[in-house]
Amino acid sequence: MNSDKLRALRKLLPDKEEIKVLKGFQGNIASLDTAETFFVHVINVPYYVIRIDAMLLREEFDHAMSQVEQSISVLLRAIKELRQCFALPTILHFVLQAGNYLNRGAAFGNAVGFRLASLKTLTDTKANKPGMTLMHYVAMVIIFT
C-alpha cells in the first residue's frame, strides 16, 4: 500500500464514539455494509493506529532520509566554504568595529563579539546618504583598505 492510501486510511479511521458503536454491535457482521464490516475487522487488530502509522513511516522513510542526506551535504559544503574563506574574519572584524563605533558610550559599546543573527540588521541601519546602509559602509571600508 502506498503512502497516499495509508494517509487516506488514517483520516477515515473511526473516532471513539464510532468505535464504541462498532464494538457494541451484537448482530451478524455480514448484515453490515462493506465499510462498517471493514472497520469492525480493523478495530479488532491490536494497536491498529500504531501499525498504520508504522506502515506510513516505512513507506516514507527512504524519501525523508534522502532529503535529510541532501540537506546535510549542503550544510557540510557550506561549512567547508566558510572555513576556507580567508576574507570572512576580516569582514566580521570590520562589522564589529563599526558596531562598536556606533554604540560607543552605550551599554553595547566596546563589545568583543556579536551574534551572527545581528548581521541581518546591517541592511536596516541607514545612513544620512540616500540608499546607503551600514552594509554599504562596511563594504566600502573593506574595499579601500
Backbone bond lengths (Angstrom), bond angles and torsions (degrees), N, CA, C in turn:
res aa  C-N    CA-C-N  psi(-1)  N-CA   C-N-CA  omega(-1)  CA-C   N-CA-C  phi
1 M - - - 1.455 - - 1.533 107.80 -
2 N 1.342 116.88 134.97 1.463 118.65 -178.96 1.531 110.93 -84.71
3 S 1.335 115.27 170.19 1.460 120.30 -173.12 1.527 112.68 -66.25
4 D 1.332 117.72 -31.62 1.472 119.39 178.41 1.531 111.36 -64.40
5 K 1.320 115.77 -41.98 1.468 119.70 179.00 1.527 110.95 -67.66
6 L 1.329 115.90 -38.91 1.470 119.15 178.77 1.527 110.96 -65.83
7 R 1.329 117.09 -39.64 1.466 120.34 177.47 1.524 110.68 -64.23
8 A 1.333 115.80 -41.23 1.464 120.17 178.53 1.528 110.34 -64.40
9 L 1.331 116.25 -42.12 1.468 119.99 177.70 1.521 110.79 -62.61
10 R 1.314 116.23 -40.96 1.482 121.12 -179.81 1.525 110.93 -60.50
11 K 1.340 116.63 -38.04 1.468 120.92 179.31 1.528 112.10 -71.27
12 L 1.337 116.18 -29.43 1.463 120.33 -176.33 1.523 114.36 -87.63
13 L 1.313 117.55 -6.84 1.467 120.04 -177.29 1.523 110.63 -58.15
14 P 1.310 116.88 144.81 1.468 119.85 -178.05 1.529 112.03 -67.26
15 D 1.340 115.50 147.28 1.463 119.81 176.94 1.530 109.03 -85.26
16 K 1.325 117.25 -175.72 1.471 121.68 -173.75 1.522 112.94 -60.14
17 E 1.316 116.08 -41.88 1.476 118.37 -178.91 1.515 111.12 -69.20
18 E 1.333 117.64 -39.66 1.462 120.66 177.79 1.528 110.75 -65.35
19 I 1.324 116.84 -37.64 1.470 120.44 177.20 1.516 110.12 -63.49
20 K 1.334 116.48 -42.16 1.459 120.42 179.52 1.529 110.86 -61.94
21 V 1.339 117.15 -40.68 1.467 121.43 178.43 1.525 110.47 -66.64
22 L 1.348 115.87 -44.36 1.466 119.22 -178.36 1.534 111.64 -66.55
23 K 1.325 117.66 -38.32 1.468 120.17 178.60 1.515 111.64 -71.80
24 G 1.311 115.65 -27.85 1.467 119.40 -179.98 1.520 113.60 -82.92
25 F 1.320 117.64 -5.06 1.462 120.83 -179.00 1.526 109.93 -67.75
26 Q 1.318 116.42 125.19 1.470 121.64 -176.59 1.519 113.48 -107.37
27 G 1.325 116.34 -8.84 1.459 120.10 -176.47 1.515 112.98 -78.92
28 N 1.333 114.32 -167.07 1.460 122.06 179.65 1.526 108.39 -78.79
29 I 1.320 117.31 125.83 1.464 121.86 -178.50 1.523 110.50 -63.39
30 A 1.320 117.95 -29.45 1.462 121.97 -179.35 1.529 111.26 -65.26
31 S 1.315 117.88 -20.60 1.465 120.63 -179.58 1.533 112.60 -81.68
32 L 1.326 117.05 -9.50 1.469 121.10 179.52 1.528 110.80 -80.65
33 D 1.312 115.53 160.15 1.464 120.41 174.04 1.530 109.02 -66.83
34 T 1.333 115.86 168.27 1.461 121.58 -177.25 1.526 111.62 -60.77
35 A 1.338 117.62 -45.80 1.460 121.29 -178.16 1.525 110.74 -64.15
36 E 1.335 116.83 -43.49 1.462 119.63 179.90 1.520 111.55 -66.26
37 T 1.325 116.99 -39.00 1.463 120.96 176.72 1.533 110.06 -62.06
38 F 1.329 115.64 -43.35 1.456 120.51 178.65 1.525 110.39 -59.02
39 F 1.335 117.18 -46.78 1.460 119.77 -177.84 1.526 112.40 -69.86
40 V 1.313 118.55 -30.08 1.468 120.50 174.24 1.526 108.96 -62.04
41 H 1.324 116.26 -43.01 1.470 119.88 179.16 1.530 111.08 -69.42
42 V 1.334 117.06 -38.07 1.467 120.86 -178.71 1.517 110.88 -64.50
43 I 1.328 117.32 -46.19 1.470 119.05 -176.17 1.522 112.39 -70.03
44 N 1.307 117.09 -13.72 1.463 120.14 176.18 1.530 111.99 -85.20
45 V 1.329 117.71 -9.03 1.461 121.65 175.90 1.522 107.23 -79.65
46 P 1.337 118.35 126.64 1.469 119.90 -179.96 1.531 111.40 -61.99
47 Y 1.318 115.71 132.58 1.471 122.98 177.12 1.532 112.14 54.21
48 Y 1.315 116.72 45.75 1.458 120.26 -174.92 1.534 112.63 -63.24
49 V 1.318 119.12 -35.04 1.470 121.09 179.72 1.527 110.09 -66.72
50 I 1.325 116.05 -44.69 1.464 120.41 179.30 1.525 109.97 -64.21
51 R 1.307 117.62 -37.63 1.465 121.02 179.63 1.529 111.47 -66.51
52 I 1.322 116.69 -40.69 1.468 119.62 177.95 1.525 109.90 -66.08
53 D 1.336 115.98 -42.04 1.470 119.44 177.47 1.525 111.06 -61.68
54 A 1.326 117.84 -39.44 1.466 121.33 178.81 1.526 110.63 -66.39
55 M 1.317 116.93 -39.83 1.466 120.14 177.33 1.526 110.60 -64.33
56 L 1.323 116.55 -39.80 1.466 121.29 177.94 1.523 110.29 -64.59
57 L 1.316 116.93 -43.98 1.461 121.11 177.89 1.521 111.09 -61.04
58 R 1.327 116.85 -43.07 1.463 120.86 179.64 1.530 111.10 -62.97
59 E 1.327 116.97 -38.71 1.466 120.75 179.34 1.526 111.86 -67.16
60 E 1.333 117.05 -37.78 1.461 121.25 -173.70 1.526 113.48 -95.69
61 F 1.313 118.36 -5.53 1.461 121.97 -173.15 1.524 112.82 -62.20
62 D 1.326 117.82 -48.46 1.469 120.36 -176.70 1.525 111.36 -61.37
63 H 1.327 116.56 -43.03 1.465 120.24 179.11 1.524 110.65 -64.50
64 A 1.321 117.08 -44.28 1.469 120.87 179.45 1.527 110.56 -63.43
65 M 1.311 117.38 -40.94 1.466 120.61 179.88 1.521 111.77 -66.66
66 S 1.330 117.88 -36.70 1.467 119.22 178.38 1.525 110.15 -66.41
67 Q 1.338 117.78 -35.48 1.464 120.17 176.47 1.529 110.69 -67.46
68 V 1.329 116.82 -40.11 1.462 120.51 178.33 1.529 109.89 -64.86
69 E 1.322 117.10 -42.87 1.461 120.61 178.88 1.522 111.46 -61.49
70 Q 1.332 117.24 -40.75 1.461 120.43 177.60 1.530 110.64 -64.18
71 S 1.326 116.70 -42.76 1.472 120.15 179.39 1.524 110.90 -63.52
72 I 1.313 117.61 -41.56 1.463 121.46 178.72 1.521 110.03 -64.72
73 S 1.320 117.01 -41.02 1.456 120.86 178.56 1.529 111.20 -61.39
74 V 1.327 117.01 -44.41 1.466 120.65 178.06 1.522 110.29 -63.49
75 L 1.319 116.55 -42.42 1.466 120.67 179.33 1.524 111.54 -63.18
76 L 1.310 117.97 -42.81 1.462 121.27 178.72 1.529 111.74 -64.28
77 R 1.346 116.22 -39.32 1.468 118.84 176.84 1.521 110.71 -65.36
78 A 1.335 117.44 -39.63 1.466 120.59 178.89 1.525 111.08 -64.47
79 I 1.321 116.53 -41.33 1.472 120.51 178.20 1.525 109.93 -62.95
80 K 1.318 116.99 -42.79 1.465 120.71 179.11 1.524 110.52 -62.04
81 E 1.334 116.64 -43.19 1.468 120.53 178.72 1.527 110.73 -62.43
82 L 1.339 117.00 -42.71 1.463 120.16 179.82 1.523 111.56 -64.78
83 R 1.316 116.95 -39.27 1.466 120.36 179.31 1.526 111.98 -66.68
84 Q 1.328 116.63 -32.52 1.456 120.40 -177.57 1.527 113.10 -87.57
85 C 1.326 117.82 -8.75 1.463 121.53 -178.14 1.529 109.56 -80.53
86 F 1.317 115.84 110.22 1.467 120.09 -178.17 1.525 111.78 -80.89
87 A 1.321 117.93 -19.98 1.463 121.02 -178.76 1.529 112.09 -80.71
88 L 1.315 117.88 -21.56 1.469 120.57 -175.18 1.530 112.96 -59.32
89 P 1.323 120.59 -46.80 1.472 118.83 178.01 1.528 112.90 -59.80
90 T 1.311 116.92 -35.52 1.460 120.39 178.27 1.519 110.95 -66.38
91 I 1.302 116.19 -44.58 1.463 120.92 178.93 1.520 110.09 -60.99
92 L 1.332 116.69 -47.15 1.464 120.27 -179.56 1.525 111.26 -64.22
93 H 1.327 117.40 -34.30 1.462 121.14 177.32 1.531 110.41 -63.87
94 F 1.343 116.75 -44.61 1.461 119.91 178.88 1.525 111.46 -65.67
95 V 1.329 117.33 -36.80 1.474 120.27 176.86 1.523 109.52 -62.95
96 L 1.331 117.32 -43.12 1.464 121.19 178.49 1.531 110.59 -62.70
97 Q 1.321 116.75 -43.76 1.462 119.63 178.95 1.530 111.73 -63.06
98 A 1.329 116.75 -42.15 1.469 120.03 179.07 1.518 110.32 -64.31
99 G 1.311 117.36 -42.52 1.467 120.98 178.30 1.514 111.60 -63.38
100 N 1.321 117.11 -42.33 1.472 120.64 177.87 1.524 111.15 -64.30
101 Y 1.333 116.51 -37.78 1.461 119.53 179.07 1.531 110.32 -65.96
102 L 1.329 116.59 -44.51 1.461 120.46 -179.36 1.527 112.12 -67.18
103 N 1.316 117.15 -31.30 1.467 121.07 -176.13 1.528 112.92 -101.51
104 R 1.324 118.40 12.62 1.464 119.89 -177.54 1.533 108.94 -60.39
105 G 1.296 115.29 141.58 1.459 121.79 -179.04 1.524 113.34 81.97
106 A 1.315 118.21 -9.68 1.472 122.10 178.91 1.526 108.83 -101.56
107 A 1.309 115.26 175.99 1.468 120.32 -178.84 1.530 111.63 -65.09
108 F 1.335 116.90 -26.18 1.464 120.35 -177.41 1.521 112.22 -91.82
109 G 1.297 118.27 -4.80 1.462 121.34 -178.59 1.513 111.40 -69.88
110 N 1.297 116.31 158.38 1.458 123.02 178.24 1.535 112.69 60.03
111 A 1.332 115.48 38.40 1.464 120.71 -179.62 1.525 109.93 -76.12
112 V 1.316 116.01 152.87 1.464 120.70 177.18 1.524 110.96 -100.83
113 G 1.317 116.88 -3.66 1.457 120.93 179.64 1.515 110.50 -168.91
114 F 1.318 115.60 177.23 1.462 121.14 177.24 1.517 108.63 -152.23
115 R 1.309 114.93 163.37 1.463 120.15 178.48 1.517 109.06 -82.04
116 L 1.317 116.82 142.18 1.459 120.44 179.63 1.526 111.33 -63.33
117 A 1.322 116.95 -28.04 1.469 120.33 178.48 1.522 111.27 -63.14
118 S 1.330 117.06 -25.71 1.468 119.44 -179.58 1.525 112.09 -75.23
119 L 1.326 118.65 -9.17 1.461 120.68 176.56 1.529 111.67 -62.48
120 K 1.339 115.99 -26.12 1.462 119.49 178.65 1.523 111.62 -63.77
121 T 1.329 117.65 -25.33 1.460 120.28 -177.74 1.523 112.63 -79.13
122 L 1.322 118.45 -7.71 1.463 120.83 178.52 1.527 111.67 -59.96
123 T 1.320 116.10 -34.96 1.466 119.09 179.23 1.518 111.77 -83.60
124 D 1.323 117.78 -14.46 1.470 121.44 179.89 1.525 111.99 -87.08
125 T 1.326 116.95 -24.13 1.465 120.72 -178.05 1.522 108.67 -80.74
126 K 1.332 115.94 107.34 1.464 122.01 -174.94 1.516 110.98 -89.81
127 A 1.317 115.36 153.00 1.467 122.49 174.98 1.523 108.24 -101.94
128 N 1.327 115.79 174.14 1.455 118.21 178.95 1.530 111.10 -79.47
129 K 1.300 117.61 -0.66 1.463 123.50 177.04 1.532 107.71 -97.73
130 P 1.322 119.88 129.44 1.468 121.59 -177.66 1.530 112.14 -58.13
131 G 1.308 117.02 135.30 1.452 122.82 177.63 1.515 114.57 76.00
132 M 1.319 117.31 7.34 1.470 121.66 -177.66 1.522 108.65 -106.18
133 T 1.339 116.57 131.16 1.461 122.04 175.67 1.521 108.91 -123.54
134 L 1.312 115.55 174.98 1.459 119.91 177.75 1.530 110.44 -62.06
135 M 1.311 116.96 -32.55 1.465 121.23 177.16 1.529 110.27 -61.06
136 H 1.352 117.09 -44.21 1.461 120.59 177.88 1.533 110.48 -61.13
137 Y 1.325 115.64 -42.58 1.465 119.52 -177.98 1.527 110.87 -63.68
138 V 1.329 116.86 -45.76 1.479 120.44 -179.88 1.528 109.60 -61.88
139 A 1.331 116.96 -40.94 1.459 120.19 178.78 1.524 110.77 -63.03
140 M 1.341 117.01 -42.73 1.470 119.64 179.31 1.522 111.57 -63.99
141 V 1.325 117.45 -41.50 1.473 120.88 179.35 1.523 110.05 -62.60
142 I 1.316 116.67 -41.92 1.470 120.47 -179.29 1.522 110.23 -66.59
143 I 1.313 117.54 -40.68 1.469 120.98 -177.88 1.533 110.43 -66.57
144 F 1.331 116.96 -40.93 1.467 119.81 -174.15 1.523 113.95 -90.36
145 T 1.334 117.93 6.41 1.475 118.77 176.75 1.508 110.58 -110.43
